Amino acid sequence: MSVVNIAKTFERFSEHWSPKIVGELNGQLVKLVKFKGEFVWHHHDVEDEMFLVVRGSFDMHLRDRVERIHEGEFFIVPRGVEHKPVANEEAHVLLFEPASTLNTGNVRNERTKERLERL
Amino acid sequence: MSVVNIAKTFERFSEHWSPKIVGELNGQLVKLVKFKGEFVWHHHDVEDEMFLVVRGSFDMHLRDRVERIHEGEFFIVPRGVEHKPVANEEAHVLLFEPASTLNTGNVRNERTKERLERL
């Protein structure tokens, strides 16, 4: 039970698209992730996912539109909804999602992270 | 499914200690609340609670210590742990907790909010 400084924790890693676990509550995980470039289209069958932008901004591509999410904003992608994050510049994002969530959802490829580091 | 700007949503209300629901995912609620002054000692029997400070700072009193949580920091209070938030100046806080969570936990008094507004 300790206070987590979000900006300082982001300084502890540099890889993109590799979420780090920084908190756990009620079976949900709090993760920090750096986005840069284009991720893969995917969806999560049984998990809703929240993206809160701490620094920068990114575009959440959905099949019918693109939502730009700026610093200080959040967006919830409901289960089943296909999405693809794209960040032209590096963006720092806090995720809330169930402990069962795989970063690439229904897709498994070189971007998939099976075991996440805890910071 | 829309982008939520946290600072702008805080401008939509002024009451203290009255959480507003701004998001829902996986049976958990995202709430915004303004703290000012001293809250009541309480605990939650079956819910862990996350406090993320968006503006200002506050002191989380625990039975064995006090943790100061600043802007850009978060703190998770596990179920069963008694706590009392105290904010000398107004603090803007994002909460993440199960939909079942009552703001005053095991205590019911004039501070208890039975039905929360959705913004």
gemmi code that builds the backbone of each chain (N, CA, C; Angstrom):
import gemmi

chains = {
    "A": [
        ("MET", (0.859, -1.183, 0.000), (0.000, 0.000, 0.000), (0.893, 1.229, 0.000)),
        ("SER", (1.226, 1.713, -1.208), (2.093, 2.888, -1.277), (1.621, 3.801, -2.400)),
        ("VAL", (2.011, 5.059, -2.295), (1.617, 6.054, -3.292), (2.435, 5.830, -4.566)),
        ("VAL", (1.767, 5.851, -5.706), (2.458, 5.687, -6.998), (2.457, 7.022, -7.741)),
        ("ASN", (3.654, 7.502, -8.058), (3.779, 8.708, -8.878), (3.829, 8.262, -10.348)),
        ("ILE", (2.834, 8.651, -11.104), (2.676, 8.125, -12.465), (3.828, 8.571, -13.370)),
        ("ALA", (4.165, 9.853, -13.366), (5.231, 10.352, -14.260), (6.569, 9.695, -13.932)),
        ("LYS", (6.863, 9.570, -12.634), (8.146, 8.945, -12.253), (8.186, 7.469, -12.651)),
        ("THR", (7.068, 6.810, -12.601), (7.037, 5.398, -12.967), (7.235, 5.238, -14.477)),
        ("PHE", (6.722, 6.173, -15.249), (6.964, 6.132, -16.703), (8.447, 6.278, -17.031)),
        ("GLU", (9.194, 6.951, -16.153), (10.637, 7.121, -16.407), (11.409, 5.808, -16.261)),
        ("ARG", (10.776, 4.810, -15.660), (11.481, 3.557, -15.380), (11.508, 2.573, -16.553)),
        ("PHE", (10.866, 2.923, -17.651), (10.943, 2.031, -18.817), (10.810, 2.857, -20.097)),
        ("SER", (11.240, 2.283, -21.206), (11.218, 3.035, -22.461), (10.545, 2.287, -23.612)),
        ("GLU", (10.367, 0.966, -23.511), (9.777, 0.206, -24.621), (8.357, 0.685, -24.924)),
        ("HIS", (8.021, 0.563, -26.187), (6.656, 0.887, -26.605), (5.796, -0.384, -26.645)),
        ("TRP", (4.510, -0.197, -26.428), (3.516, -1.289, -26.535), (3.801, -2.434, -25.566)),
        ("SER", (4.400, -2.123, -24.425), (4.716, -3.154, -23.439), (4.203, -2.719, -22.065)),
        ("PRO", (2.915, -3.015, -21.784), (2.295, -2.515, -20.552), (2.985, -3.063, -19.300)),
        ("LYS", (3.122, -2.190, -18.305), (3.697, -2.557, -17.005), (2.594, -2.474, -15.963)),
        ("ILE", (2.535, -3.458, -15.092), (1.516, -3.464, -14.036), (1.977, -2.582, -12.881)),
        ("VAL", (1.138, -1.631, -12.489), (1.503, -0.721, -11.395), (0.471, -0.720, -10.267)),
        ("GLY", (-0.597, -1.488, -10.410), (-1.588, -1.546, -9.342), (-2.593, -2.640, -9.626)),
        ("GLU", (-3.250, -3.110, -8.577), (-4.261, -4.156, -8.736), (-5.377, -3.896, -7.739)),
        ("LEU", (-6.620, -4.014, -8.203), (-7.752, -3.863, -7.294), (-8.967, -4.538, -7.883)),
        ("ASN", (-9.679, -5.272, -7.050), (-10.934, -5.910, -7.461), (-10.778, -6.758, -8.735)),
        ("GLY", (-9.649, -7.421, -8.871), (-9.434, -8.264, -10.047), (-9.079, -7.486, -11.307)),
        ("GLN", (-8.935, -6.180, -11.168), (-8.567, -5.322, -12.292), (-7.112, -4.901, -12.115)),
        ("LEU", (-6.454, -4.649, -13.236), (-5.080, -4.152, -13.167), (-5.005, -2.715, -13.650)),
        ("VAL", (-4.097, -1.970, -13.032), (-3.719, -0.639, -13.512), (-2.374, -0.831, -14.191)),
        ("LYS", (-2.278, -0.401, -15.449), (-1.051, -0.590, -16.208), (-0.618, 0.744, -16.801)),
        ("LEU", (0.673, 0.876, -16.998), (1.198, 2.033, -17.725), (1.810, 1.518, -19.018)),
        ("VAL", (1.578, 2.233, -20.095), (2.120, 1.801, -21.396), (2.501, 3.023, -22.217)),
        ("LYS", (3.612, 2.895, -22.948), (4.006, 3.940, -23.890), (3.610, 3.500, -25.293)),
        ("PHE", (2.855, 4.364, -25.954), (2.449, 4.093, -27.333), (3.358, 4.887, -28.259)),
        ("LYS", (3.793, 4.280, -29.342), (4.407, 5.051, -30.439), (4.309, 4.225, -31.706)),
        ("GLY", (3.757, 4.849, -32.747), (3.537, 4.133, -33.985), (2.149, 3.521, -34.006)),
        ("GLU", (2.018, 2.442, -34.768), (0.707, 1.847, -35.029), (0.639, 0.470, -34.374)),
        ("PHE", (-0.432, 0.199, -33.663), (-0.613, -1.122, -33.069), (-1.419, -1.991, -34.044)),
        ("VAL", (-1.906, -3.118, -33.576), (-2.663, -4.019, -34.459), (-4.164, -3.922, -34.154)),
        ("TRP", (-4.968, -4.161, -35.165), (-6.414, -4.275, -34.951), (-6.672, -5.495, -34.062)),
        ("HIS", (-7.506, -5.326, -33.060), (-7.875, -6.460, -32.208), (-9.131, -6.087, -31.419)),
        ("HIS", (-9.690, -7.078, -30.759), (-10.751, -6.799, -29.792), (-10.570, -7.756, -28.621)),
        ("HIS", (-11.288, -7.486, -27.536), (-11.263, -8.343, -26.349), (-12.662, -8.924, -26.184)),
        ("ASP", (-12.762, -10.239, -26.125), (-14.089, -10.868, -26.095), (-14.875, -10.528, -24.837)),
        ("VAL", (-14.202, -10.501, -23.674), (-14.959, -10.357, -22.424), (-14.448, -9.234, -21.540)),
        ("GLU", (-13.595, -8.371, -22.075), (-13.054, -7.298, -21.240), (-13.288, -5.924, -21.865)),
        ("ASP", (-13.799, -5.008, -21.042), (-13.830, -3.596, -21.415), (-12.474, -3.014, -21.019)),
        ("GLU", (-12.038, -1.999, -21.765), (-10.694, -1.472, -21.559), (-10.743, 0.054, -21.496)),
        ("MET", (-10.077, 0.611, -20.488), (-10.045, 2.081, -20.359), (-8.651, 2.601, -20.642)),
        ("PHE", (-8.592, 3.655, -21.437), (-7.334, 4.300, -21.827), (-7.378, 5.731, -21.310)),
        ("LEU", (-6.461, 6.095, -20.417), (-6.398, 7.458, -19.880), (-5.036, 8.038, -20.285)),
        ("VAL", (-5.079, 9.135, -21.036), (-3.825, 9.703, -21.544), (-3.200, 10.624, -20.504)),
        ("VAL", (-1.985, 10.303, -20.115), (-1.247, 11.043, -19.098), (-0.314, 12.066, -19.756)),
        ("ARG", (0.189, 11.730, -20.942), (1.056, 12.668, -21.677), (0.909, 12.420, -23.171)),
        ("GLY", (0.848, 13.502, -23.937), (0.720, 13.376, -25.389), (-0.717, 13.110, -25.807)),
        ("SER", (-0.870, 12.456, -26.936), (-2.206, 12.109, -27.433), (-2.057, 10.939, -28.402)),
        ("PHE", (-3.149, 10.262, -28.679), (-3.124, 9.212, -29.704), (-4.493, 9.103, -30.356)),
        ("ASP", (-4.513, 8.409, -31.476), (-5.770, 8.190, -32.199), (-6.237, 6.764, -31.964)),
        ("MET", (-7.474, 6.620, -31.492), (-8.055, 5.286, -31.380), (-8.869, 5.039, -32.648)),
        ("HIS", (-8.359, 4.135, -33.482), (-9.088, 3.782, -34.696), (-10.163, 2.763, -34.336)),
        ("LEU", (-11.374, 3.062, -34.754), (-12.502, 2.141, -34.612), (-12.952, 1.839, -36.042)),
        ("ARG", (-13.780, 0.840, -36.231), (-14.138, 0.484, -37.607), (-14.949, 1.577, -38.293)),
        ("ASP", (-15.664, 2.405, -37.506), (-16.502, 3.437, -38.126), (-15.980, 4.853, -37.955)),
        ("ARG", (-14.889, 5.023, -37.179), (-14.380, 6.380, -36.977), (-13.039, 6.336, -36.255)),
        ("VAL", (-12.450, 7.521, -36.109), (-11.218, 7.653, -35.327), (-11.476, 8.668, -34.230)),
        ("GLU", (-11.100, 8.324, -32.985), (-11.228, 9.264, -31.863), (-9.830, 9.672, -31.426)),
        ("ARG", (-9.583, 10.979, -31.388), (-8.296, 11.437, -30.852), (-8.449, 11.649, -29.341)),
        ("ILE", (-7.539, 11.071, -28.579), (-7.616, 11.169, -27.122), (-6.385, 11.935, -26.653)),
        ("HIS", (-6.648, 13.081, -26.046), (-5.576, 13.989, -25.625), (-5.211, 13.763, -24.160)),
        ("GLU", (-4.121, 14.372, -23.770), (-3.700, 14.384, -22.362), (-4.863, 14.853, -21.478)),
        ("GLY", (-5.106, 14.122, -20.385), (-6.186, 14.508, -19.479), (-7.546, 13.993, -19.912)),
        ("GLU", (-7.577, 13.125, -20.915), (-8.841, 12.560, -21.381), (-8.794, 11.032, -21.283)),
        ("PHE", (-9.975, 10.423, -21.187), (-10.009, 8.964, -21.238), (-11.100, 8.475, -22.170)),
        ("PHE", (-10.968, 7.203, -22.535), (-11.879, 6.582, -23.492), (-12.020, 5.119, -23.092)),
        ("ILE", (-13.242, 4.618, -23.093), (-13.496, 3.214, -22.742), (-13.909, 2.461, -24.001)),
        ("VAL", (-13.200, 1.401, -24.308), (-13.564, 0.533, -25.437), (-14.297, -0.675, -24.864)),
        ("PRO", (-15.585, -0.825, -25.167), (-16.335, -1.970, -24.631), (-15.856, -3.284, -25.255)),
        ("ARG", (-16.087, -4.357, -24.524), (-15.732, -5.695, -25.027), (-16.338, -5.910, -26.422)),
        ("GLY", (-15.593, -6.613, -27.245), (-16.130, -6.953, -28.565), (-15.884, -5.907, -29.638)),
        ("VAL", (-15.501, -4.710, -29.254), (-15.335, -3.625, -30.228), (-13.897, -3.616, -30.755)),
        ("GLU", (-13.771, -3.748, -32.066), (-12.436, -3.737, -32.676), (-11.817, -2.347, -32.576)),
        ("HIS", (-10.535, -2.328, -32.268), (-9.850, -1.044, -32.126), (-8.365, -1.203, -32.449)),
        ("LYS", (-7.763, -0.076, -32.784), (-6.332, -0.048, -33.107), (-5.781, 1.307, -32.689)),
        ("PRO", (-4.955, 1.352, -31.641), (-4.338, 2.619, -31.245), (-3.191, 2.986, -32.194)),
        ("VAL", (-3.120, 4.263, -32.512), (-2.036, 4.791, -33.352), (-1.542, 6.091, -32.718)),
        ("ALA", (-0.227, 6.155, -32.482), (0.350, 7.362, -31.867), (1.445, 7.893, -32.789)),
        ("ASN", (1.215, 9.076, -33.331), (2.233, 9.665, -34.218), (3.465, 10.085, -33.419)),
        ("GLU", (3.230, 10.587, -32.214), (4.312, 10.901, -31.277), (4.099, 10.012, -30.066)),
        ("GLU", (5.145, 9.841, -29.269), (5.003, 8.982, -28.090), (3.893, 9.503, -27.166)),
        ("ALA", (3.059, 8.600, -26.719), (1.996, 8.939, -25.768), (2.122, 8.030, -24.546)),
        ("HIS", (1.861, 8.606, -23.366), (1.899, 7.840, -22.115), (0.458, 7.600, -21.669)),
        ("VAL", (0.129, 6.336, -21.497), (-1.272, 5.960, -21.288), (-1.405, 5.060, -20.065)),
        ("LEU", (-2.398, 5.359, -19.241), (-2.742, 4.505, -18.101), (-3.929, 3.651, -18.522)),
        ("LEU", (-3.828, 2.346, -18.312), (-4.894, 1.410, -18.671), (-5.541, 0.854, -17.411)),
        ("PHE", (-6.847, 0.679, -17.451), (-7.573, -0.081, -16.416), (-8.245, -1.217, -17.142)),
        ("GLU", (-8.017, -2.420, -16.707), (-8.663, -3.543, -17.383), (-8.556, -4.787, -16.511)),
        ("PRO", (-9.371, -5.805, -16.770), (-9.315, -7.016, -15.952), (-7.945, -7.683, -16.037)),
        ("ALA", (-7.596, -8.396, -14.996), (-6.309, -9.086, -14.941), (-6.154, -10.061, -16.111)),
        ("SER", (-7.260, -10.528, -16.658), (-7.215, -11.512, -17.746), (-6.892, -10.921, -19.117)),
        ("THR", (-6.816, -9.599, -19.233), (-6.702, -8.962, -20.552), (-5.332, -9.164, -21.196)),
        ("LEU", (-5.333, -9.668, -22.434), (-4.111, -9.784, -23.233), (-4.026, -8.524, -24.102)),
        ("ASN", (-2.815, -7.955, -24.219), (-2.709, -6.662, -24.919), (-3.212, -6.694, -26.368)),
        ("THR", (-3.018, -7.831, -27.044), (-3.465, -7.912, -28.440), (-4.825, -8.610, -28.575)),
        ("GLY", (-5.505, -8.814, -27.445), (-6.867, -9.339, -27.471), (-6.968, -10.677, -28.165)),
        ("ASN", (-7.787, -10.737, -29.230), (-8.032, -11.985, -29.958), (-6.901, -12.352, -30.928)),
        ("VAL", (-5.898, -11.514, -31.037), (-4.791, -11.731, -31.979), (-3.552, -12.125, -31.182)),
        ("ARG", (-2.769, -13.032, -31.722), (-1.466, -13.324, -31.127), (-0.411, -13.136, -32.196)),
        ("ASN", (0.520, -12.230, -31.922), (1.609, -12.011, -32.881), (2.832, -11.500, -32.120)),
        ("GLU", (3.778, -10.909, -32.843), (5.022, -10.481, -32.193), (4.791, -9.346, -31.195)),
        ("ARG", (3.646, -8.714, -31.272), (3.323, -7.637, -30.326), (2.731, -8.173, -29.011)),
        ("THR", (2.343, -9.428, -29.013), (1.679, -9.992, -27.843), (2.648, -10.101, -26.663)),
        ("LYS", (2.193, -9.650, -25.493), (2.979, -9.752, -24.258), (2.254, -10.716, -23.324)),
        ("GLU", (2.831, -11.907, -23.174), (2.164, -12.932, -22.363), (2.316, -12.662, -20.868)),
        ("ARG", (3.484, -12.202, -20.466), (3.721, -11.934, -19.044), (4.166, -10.491, -18.890)),
        ("LEU", (3.449, -9.780, -18.072), (3.767, -8.359, -17.906), (4.613, -8.153, -16.661)),
        ("GLU", (5.556, -7.254, -16.792), (6.403, -6.879, -15.657), (5.586, -6.029, -14.679)),
        ("ARG", (5.883, -6.210, -13.400), (5.277, -5.339, -12.379), (6.301, -4.313, -11.937)),
        ("LEU", (5.940, -3.054, -11.940), (6.872, -2.000, -11.495), (6.485, -1.538, -10.097)),
    ],
    "B": [
        ("MET", (-19.933, 5.551, -26.167), (-18.495, 5.450, -26.373), (-17.984, 6.814, -26.823)),
        ("SER", (-17.597, 7.663, -25.862), (-17.107, 8.987, -26.239), (-15.930, 9.367, -25.347)),
        ("VAL", (-15.120, 10.282, -25.839), (-13.944, 10.726, -25.098), (-14.396, 11.619, -23.946)),
        ("VAL", (-13.852, 11.403, -22.754), (-14.181, 12.218, -21.581), (-12.975, 13.079, -21.231)),
        ("ASN", (-13.182, 14.395, -21.225), (-12.139, 15.314, -20.789), (-12.324, 15.524, -19.277)),
        ("ILE", (-11.338, 15.111, -18.509), (-11.494, 15.083, -17.052), (-11.628, 16.489, -16.477)),
        ("ALA", (-10.757, 17.413, -16.868), (-10.798, 18.772, -16.306), (-12.126, 19.462, -16.634)),
        ("LYS", (-12.588, 19.292, -17.876), (-13.859, 19.939, -18.261), (-15.035, 19.336, -17.501)),
        ("THR", (-14.960, 18.056, -17.214), (-16.059, 17.429, -16.487), (-16.079, 17.912, -15.034)),
        ("PHE", (-14.910, 18.155, -14.475), (-14.863, 18.720, -13.105), (-15.503, 20.106, -13.043)),
        ("GLU", (-15.502, 20.829, -14.170), (-16.109, 22.176, -14.180), (-17.634, 22.112, -14.081)),
        ("ARG", (-18.188, 20.912, -14.305), (-19.656, 20.797, -14.347), (-20.306, 20.647, -12.976)),
        ("PHE", (-19.496, 20.582, -11.913), (-20.106, 20.503, -10.575), (-19.175, 21.145, -9.565)),
        ("SER", (-19.734, 21.511, -8.413), (-18.911, 22.198, -7.417), (-18.984, 21.572, -6.022)),
        ("GLU", (-19.978, 20.734, -5.753), (-20.127, 20.160, -4.407), (-18.909, 19.328, -4.031)),
        ("HIS", (-18.627, 19.301, -2.753), (-17.556, 18.453, -2.235), (-18.136, 17.129, -1.746)),
        ("TRP", (-17.318, 16.098, -1.798), (-17.656, 14.763, -1.265), (-18.902, 14.174, -1.918)),
        ("SER", (-19.122, 14.508, -3.185), (-20.295, 13.994, -3.887), (-19.850, 13.423, -5.244)),
        ("PRO", (-19.435, 12.149, -5.240), (-18.864, 11.560, -6.461), (-19.871, 11.523, -7.610)),
        ("LYS", (-19.378, 11.799, -8.815), (-20.187, 11.736, -10.038), (-19.655, 10.601, -10.894)),
        ("ILE", (-20.552, 9.818, -11.458), (-20.154, 8.699, -12.310), (-19.844, 9.228, -13.716)),
        ("VAL", (-18.658, 8.902, -14.215), (-18.273, 9.371, -15.557), (-17.865, 8.221, -16.484)),
        ("GLY", (-17.887, 6.994, -15.978), (-17.547, 5.870, -16.831), (-17.848, 4.564, -16.128)),
        ("GLU", (-18.031, 3.506, -16.918), (-18.318, 2.191, -16.353), (-17.640, 1.139, -17.214)),
        ("LEU", (-16.980, 0.186, -16.558), (-16.358, -0.915, -17.295), (-16.152, -2.095, -16.381)),
        ("ASN", (-16.495, -3.272, -16.856), (-16.258, -4.507, -16.118), (-16.848, -4.474, -14.705)),
        ("GLY", (-18.011, -3.857, -14.556), (-18.659, -3.791, -13.246), (-18.036, -2.775, -12.305)),
        ("GLN", (-17.057, -2.028, -12.810), (-16.388, -1.001, -12.024), (-16.868, 0.371, -12.509)),
        ("LEU", (-16.865, 1.338, -11.598), (-17.228, 2.694, -11.998), (-16.018, 3.611, -11.928)),
        ("VAL", (-15.986, 4.555, -12.846), (-15.036, 5.662, -12.794), (-15.840, 6.855, -12.285)),
        ("LYS", (-15.339, 7.490, -11.225), (-16.072, 8.611, -10.624), (-15.131, 9.790, -10.469)),
        ("LEU", (-15.703, 10.982, -10.509), (-14.931, 12.188, -10.202), (-15.515, 12.786, -8.927)),
        ("VAL", (-14.633, 13.245, -8.044), (-15.098, 13.819, -6.785), (-14.178, 14.962, -6.382)),
        ("LYS", (-14.781, 15.998, -5.804), (-14.002, 17.107, -5.250), (-13.942, 16.935, -3.741)),
        ("PHE", (-12.729, 16.916, -3.225), (-12.518, 16.813, -1.775), (-12.230, 18.211, -1.241)),
        ("LYS", (-12.819, 18.550, -0.106), (-12.354, 19.720, 0.644), (-12.789, 19.557, 2.085)),
        ("GLY", (-11.828, 19.692, 2.986), (-12.112, 19.493, 4.399), (-11.842, 18.048, 4.783)),
        ("GLU", (-12.572, 17.598, 5.811), (-12.301, 16.291, 6.402), (-13.490, 15.369, 6.143)),
        ("PHE", (-13.218, 14.162, 5.711), (-14.289, 13.184, 5.506), (-14.423, 12.348, 6.787)),
        ("VAL", (-15.140, 11.237, 6.719), (-15.351, 10.392, 7.903), (-14.484, 9.133, 7.798)),
        ("TRP", (-14.096, 8.614, 8.948), (-13.432, 7.312, 8.980), (-14.420, 6.248, 8.505)),
        ("HIS", (-13.970, 5.383, 7.620), (-14.822, 4.288, 7.170), (-13.940, 3.241, 6.504)),
        ("HIS", (-14.553, 2.104, 6.207), (-13.875, 1.117, 5.370), (-14.930, 0.476, 4.465)),
        ("HIS", (-14.450, -0.275, 3.478), (-15.352, -1.001, 2.575), (-15.083, -2.484, 2.770)),
        ("ASP", (-16.125, -3.234, 3.079), (-15.923, -4.652, 3.411), (-15.393, -5.460, 2.235)),
        ("VAL", (-15.897, -5.204, 1.030), (-15.546, -6.083, -0.098), (-15.025, -5.332, -1.318)),
        ("GLU", (-14.716, -4.063, -1.149), (-14.244, -3.301, -2.308), (-12.893, -2.641, -2.042)),
        ("ASP", (-11.972, -2.823, -2.995), (-10.746, -2.039, -3.018), (-11.084, -0.730, -3.737)),
        ("GLU", (-10.373, 0.341, -3.366), (-10.721, 1.662, -3.890), (-9.448, 2.375, -4.350)),
        ("MET", (-9.503, 2.929, -5.541), (-8.334, 3.653, -6.066), (-8.633, 5.143, -6.142)),
        ("PHE", (-7.668, 5.936, -5.670), (-7.771, 7.399, -5.657), (-6.644, 7.949, -6.531)),
        ("LEU", (-6.987, 8.644, -7.595), (-5.972, 9.238, -8.482), (-6.184, 10.755, -8.453)),
        ("VAL", (-5.155, 11.478, -8.028), (-5.305, 12.933, -7.868), (-5.037, 13.635, -9.201)),
        ("VAL", (-6.039, 14.363, -9.654), (-5.975, 15.081, -10.929), (-5.552, 16.528, -10.706)),
        ("ARG", (-5.929, 17.095, -9.567), (-5.530, 18.471, -9.238), (-5.431, 18.623, -7.730)),
        ("GLY", (-4.397, 19.311, -7.280), (-4.223, 19.531, -5.847), (-3.587, 18.328, -5.173)),
        ("SER", (-3.876, 18.178, -3.898), (-3.360, 17.036, -3.142), (-4.262, 16.817, -1.929)),
        ("PHE", (-4.182, 15.647, -1.328), (-4.911, 15.425, -0.076), (-4.152, 14.410, 0.775)),
        ("ASP", (-4.545, 14.345, 2.034), (-3.937, 13.385, 2.963), (-4.886, 12.222, 3.181)),
        ("MET", (-4.390, 11.016, 2.963), (-5.185, 9.839, 3.286), (-4.754, 9.376, 4.676)),
        ("HIS", (-5.646, 9.564, 5.649), (-5.362, 9.108, 7.005), (-5.660, 7.616, 7.087)),
        ("LEU", (-4.687, 6.877, 7.570), (-4.851, 5.450, 7.854), (-4.647, 5.310, 9.351)),
        ("ARG", (-4.982, 4.170, 9.928), (-4.881, 4.066, 11.393), (-3.441, 4.133, 11.872)),
        ("ASP", (-2.485, 3.756, 10.996), (-1.079, 3.752, 11.434), (-0.218, 4.842, 10.814)),
        ("ARG", (-0.789, 5.610, 9.871), (0.016, 6.657, 9.246), (-0.868, 7.547, 8.376)),
        ("VAL", (-0.236, 8.594, 7.841), (-0.923, 9.471, 6.886), (-0.104, 9.484, 5.610)),
        ("GLU", (-0.763, 9.281, 4.453), (-0.088, 9.351, 3.161), (-0.584, 10.594, 2.430)),
        ("ARG", (0.334, 11.448, 2.000), (-0.068, 12.592, 1.177), (-0.024, 12.178, -0.291)),
        ("ILE", (-1.100, 12.423, -0.990), (-1.202, 12.028, -2.401), (-1.323, 13.302, -3.231)),
        ("HIS", (-0.330, 13.509, -4.075), (-0.237, 14.728, -4.869), (-0.831, 14.512, -6.263)),
        ("GLU", (-0.973, 15.628, -6.957), (-1.394, 15.604, -8.363), (-0.496, 14.649, -9.156)),
        ("GLY", (-1.124, 13.790, -9.957), (-0.344, 12.855, -10.764), (0.048, 11.594, -10.012)),
        ("GLU", (-0.520, 11.396, -8.828), (-0.220, 10.191, -8.045), (-1.518, 9.439, -7.755)),
        ("PHE", (-1.385, 8.126, -7.516), (-2.567, 7.387, -7.074), (-2.228, 6.488, -5.897)),
        ("PHE", (-3.298, 6.064, -5.229), (-3.168, 5.252, -4.017), (-4.354, 4.294, -3.998)),
        ("ILE", (-4.086, 3.034, -3.675), (-5.151, 2.037, -3.609), (-5.359, 1.647, -2.148)),
        ("VAL", (-6.582, 1.777, -1.664), (-6.933, 1.343, -0.308), (-7.602, -0.026, -0.427)),
        ("PRO", (-6.960, -1.080, 0.087), (-7.574, -2.412, -0.007), (-8.825, -2.520, 0.865)),
        ("ARG", (-9.683, -3.441, 0.473), (-10.902, -3.693, 1.258), (-10.544, -3.931, 2.728)),
        ("GLY", (-11.406, -3.454, 3.616), (-11.207, -3.708, 5.042), (-10.323, -2.699, 5.745)),
        ("VAL", (-9.613, -1.874, 4.994), (-8.672, -0.931, 5.618), (-9.386, 0.397, 5.910)),
        ("GLU", (-9.367, 0.782, 7.180), (-10.004, 2.040, 7.561), (-9.223, 3.223, 7.002)),
        ("HIS", (-9.949, 4.203, 6.515), (-9.294, 5.378, 5.943), (-10.193, 6.598, 6.078)),
        ("LYS", (-9.545, 7.761, 6.011), (-10.265, 9.045, 6.100), (-9.516, 10.068, 5.262)),
        ("PRO", (-10.081, 10.471, 4.129), (-9.430, 11.515, 3.329), (-9.629, 12.902, 3.965)),
        ("VAL", (-8.570, 13.692, 3.927), (-8.609, 15.069, 4.432), (-7.906, 15.958, 3.407)),
        ("ALA", (-8.606, 17.007, 2.966), (-8.016, 17.927, 1.976), (-8.051, 19.339, 2.546)),
        ("ASN", (-6.877, 19.896, 2.800), (-6.828, 21.263, 3.331), (-7.277, 22.275, 2.287)),
        ("GLU", (-6.904, 22.002, 1.028), (-7.375, 22.816, -0.098), (-8.159, 21.878, -1.000)),
        ("GLU", (-8.996, 22.426, -1.855), (-9.785, 21.567, -2.736), (-8.885, 20.670, -3.596)),
        ("ALA", (-9.227, 19.411, -3.649), (-8.506, 18.452, -4.490), (-9.508, 17.785, -5.434)),
        ("HIS", (-9.060, 17.546, -6.667), (-9.899, 16.862, -7.658), (-9.376, 15.441, -7.814)),
        ("VAL", (-10.247, 14.484, -7.587), (-9.818, 13.089, -7.491), (-10.664, 12.206, -8.408)),
        ("LEU", (-9.996, 11.313, -9.128), (-10.672, 10.292, -9.930), (-10.661, 8.998, -9.112)),
        ("LEU", (-11.840, 8.408, -8.971), (-11.984, 7.156, -8.221), (-12.253, 6.015, -9.194)),
        ("PHE", (-11.737, 4.870, -8.842), (-12.010, 3.677, -9.624), (-12.399, 2.617, -8.604)),
        ("GLU", (-13.628, 2.112, -8.688), (-14.099, 1.186, -7.660), (-15.316, 0.425, -8.170)),
        ("PRO", (-15.665, -0.692, -7.515), (-16.818, -1.464, -7.982), (-18.112, -0.656, -7.919)),
        ("ALA", (-19.049, -1.012, -8.781), (-20.332, -0.312, -8.832), (-21.050, -0.363, -7.484)),
        ("SER", (-20.744, -1.359, -6.663), (-21.427, -1.527, -5.373), (-20.919, -0.601, -4.273)),
        ("THR", (-19.853, 0.149, -4.526), (-19.197, 0.912, -3.454), (-20.019, 2.112, -2.982)),
        ("LEU", (-20.258, 2.184, -1.673), (-20.912, 3.348, -1.058), (-19.803, 4.278, -0.575)),
        ("ASN", (-19.980, 5.599, -0.784), (-18.870, 6.520, -0.481), (-18.427, 6.461, 0.980)),
        ("THR", (-19.367, 6.250, 1.890), (-18.999, 6.201, 3.309), (-18.804, 4.765, 3.820)),
        ("GLY", (-18.758, 3.792, 2.892), (-18.438, 2.417, 3.265), (-19.383, 1.856, 4.303)),
        ("ASN", (-18.821, 1.449, 5.444), (-19.599, 0.808, 6.507), (-20.382, 1.802, 7.359)),
        ("VAL", (-20.235, 3.083, 7.082), (-20.881, 4.128, 7.886), (-22.010, 4.740, 7.058)),
        ("ARG", (-23.122, 5.066, 7.709), (-24.162, 5.839, 7.020), (-24.427, 7.085, 7.844)),
        ("ASN", (-24.232, 8.237, 7.210), (-24.515, 9.487, 7.911), (-24.870, 10.555, 6.873)),
        ("GLU", (-24.807, 11.817, 7.262), (-25.227, 12.886, 6.347), (-24.321, 13.007, 5.133)),
        ("ARG", (-23.153, 12.401, 5.205), (-22.230, 12.429, 4.068), (-22.524, 11.311, 3.047)),
        ("THR", (-23.346, 10.359, 3.426), (-23.619, 9.216, 2.550), (-24.407, 9.650, 1.311)),
        ("LYS", (-23.943, 9.189, 0.143), (-24.645, 9.475, -1.122), (-25.174, 8.149, -1.653)),
        ("GLU", (-26.488, 7.979, -1.568), (-27.092, 6.700, -1.971), (-27.166, 6.566, -3.482)),
        ("ARG", (-27.496, 7.640, -4.145), (-27.613, 7.597, -5.619), (-26.689, 8.641, -6.208)),
        ("LEU", (-25.826, 8.218, -7.086), (-24.863, 9.141, -7.670), (-25.333, 9.600, -9.036)),
        ("GLU", (-25.080, 10.872, -9.281), (-25.407, 11.456, -10.592), (-24.405, 10.954, -11.626)),
        ("ARG", (-24.893, 10.751, -12.834), (-23.999, 10.414, -13.953), (-23.791, 11.671, -14.791)),
        ("LEU", (-22.552, 11.984, -15.077), (-22.271, 13.179, -15.912), (-21.887, 12.720, -17.314)),
    ],
}
model = gemmi.Model(1)
for chain_id, residues in chains.items():
    chain = gemmi.Chain(chain_id)
    for i, (resn, *xyz) in enumerate(residues, 1):
        res = gemmi.Residue()
        res.name, res.seqid = resn, gemmi.SeqId(i, " ")
        for name, pos in zip(("N", "CA", "C"), xyz):
            atom = gemmi.Atom()
            atom.name, atom.element = name, gemmi.Element(name[0])
            atom.pos, atom.b_iso = gemmi.Position(*pos), 0.0
            res.add_atom(atom)
        chain.add_residue(res)
    model.add_chain(chain)
structure = gemmi.Structure()
structure.add_model(model)
structure.setup_entities()
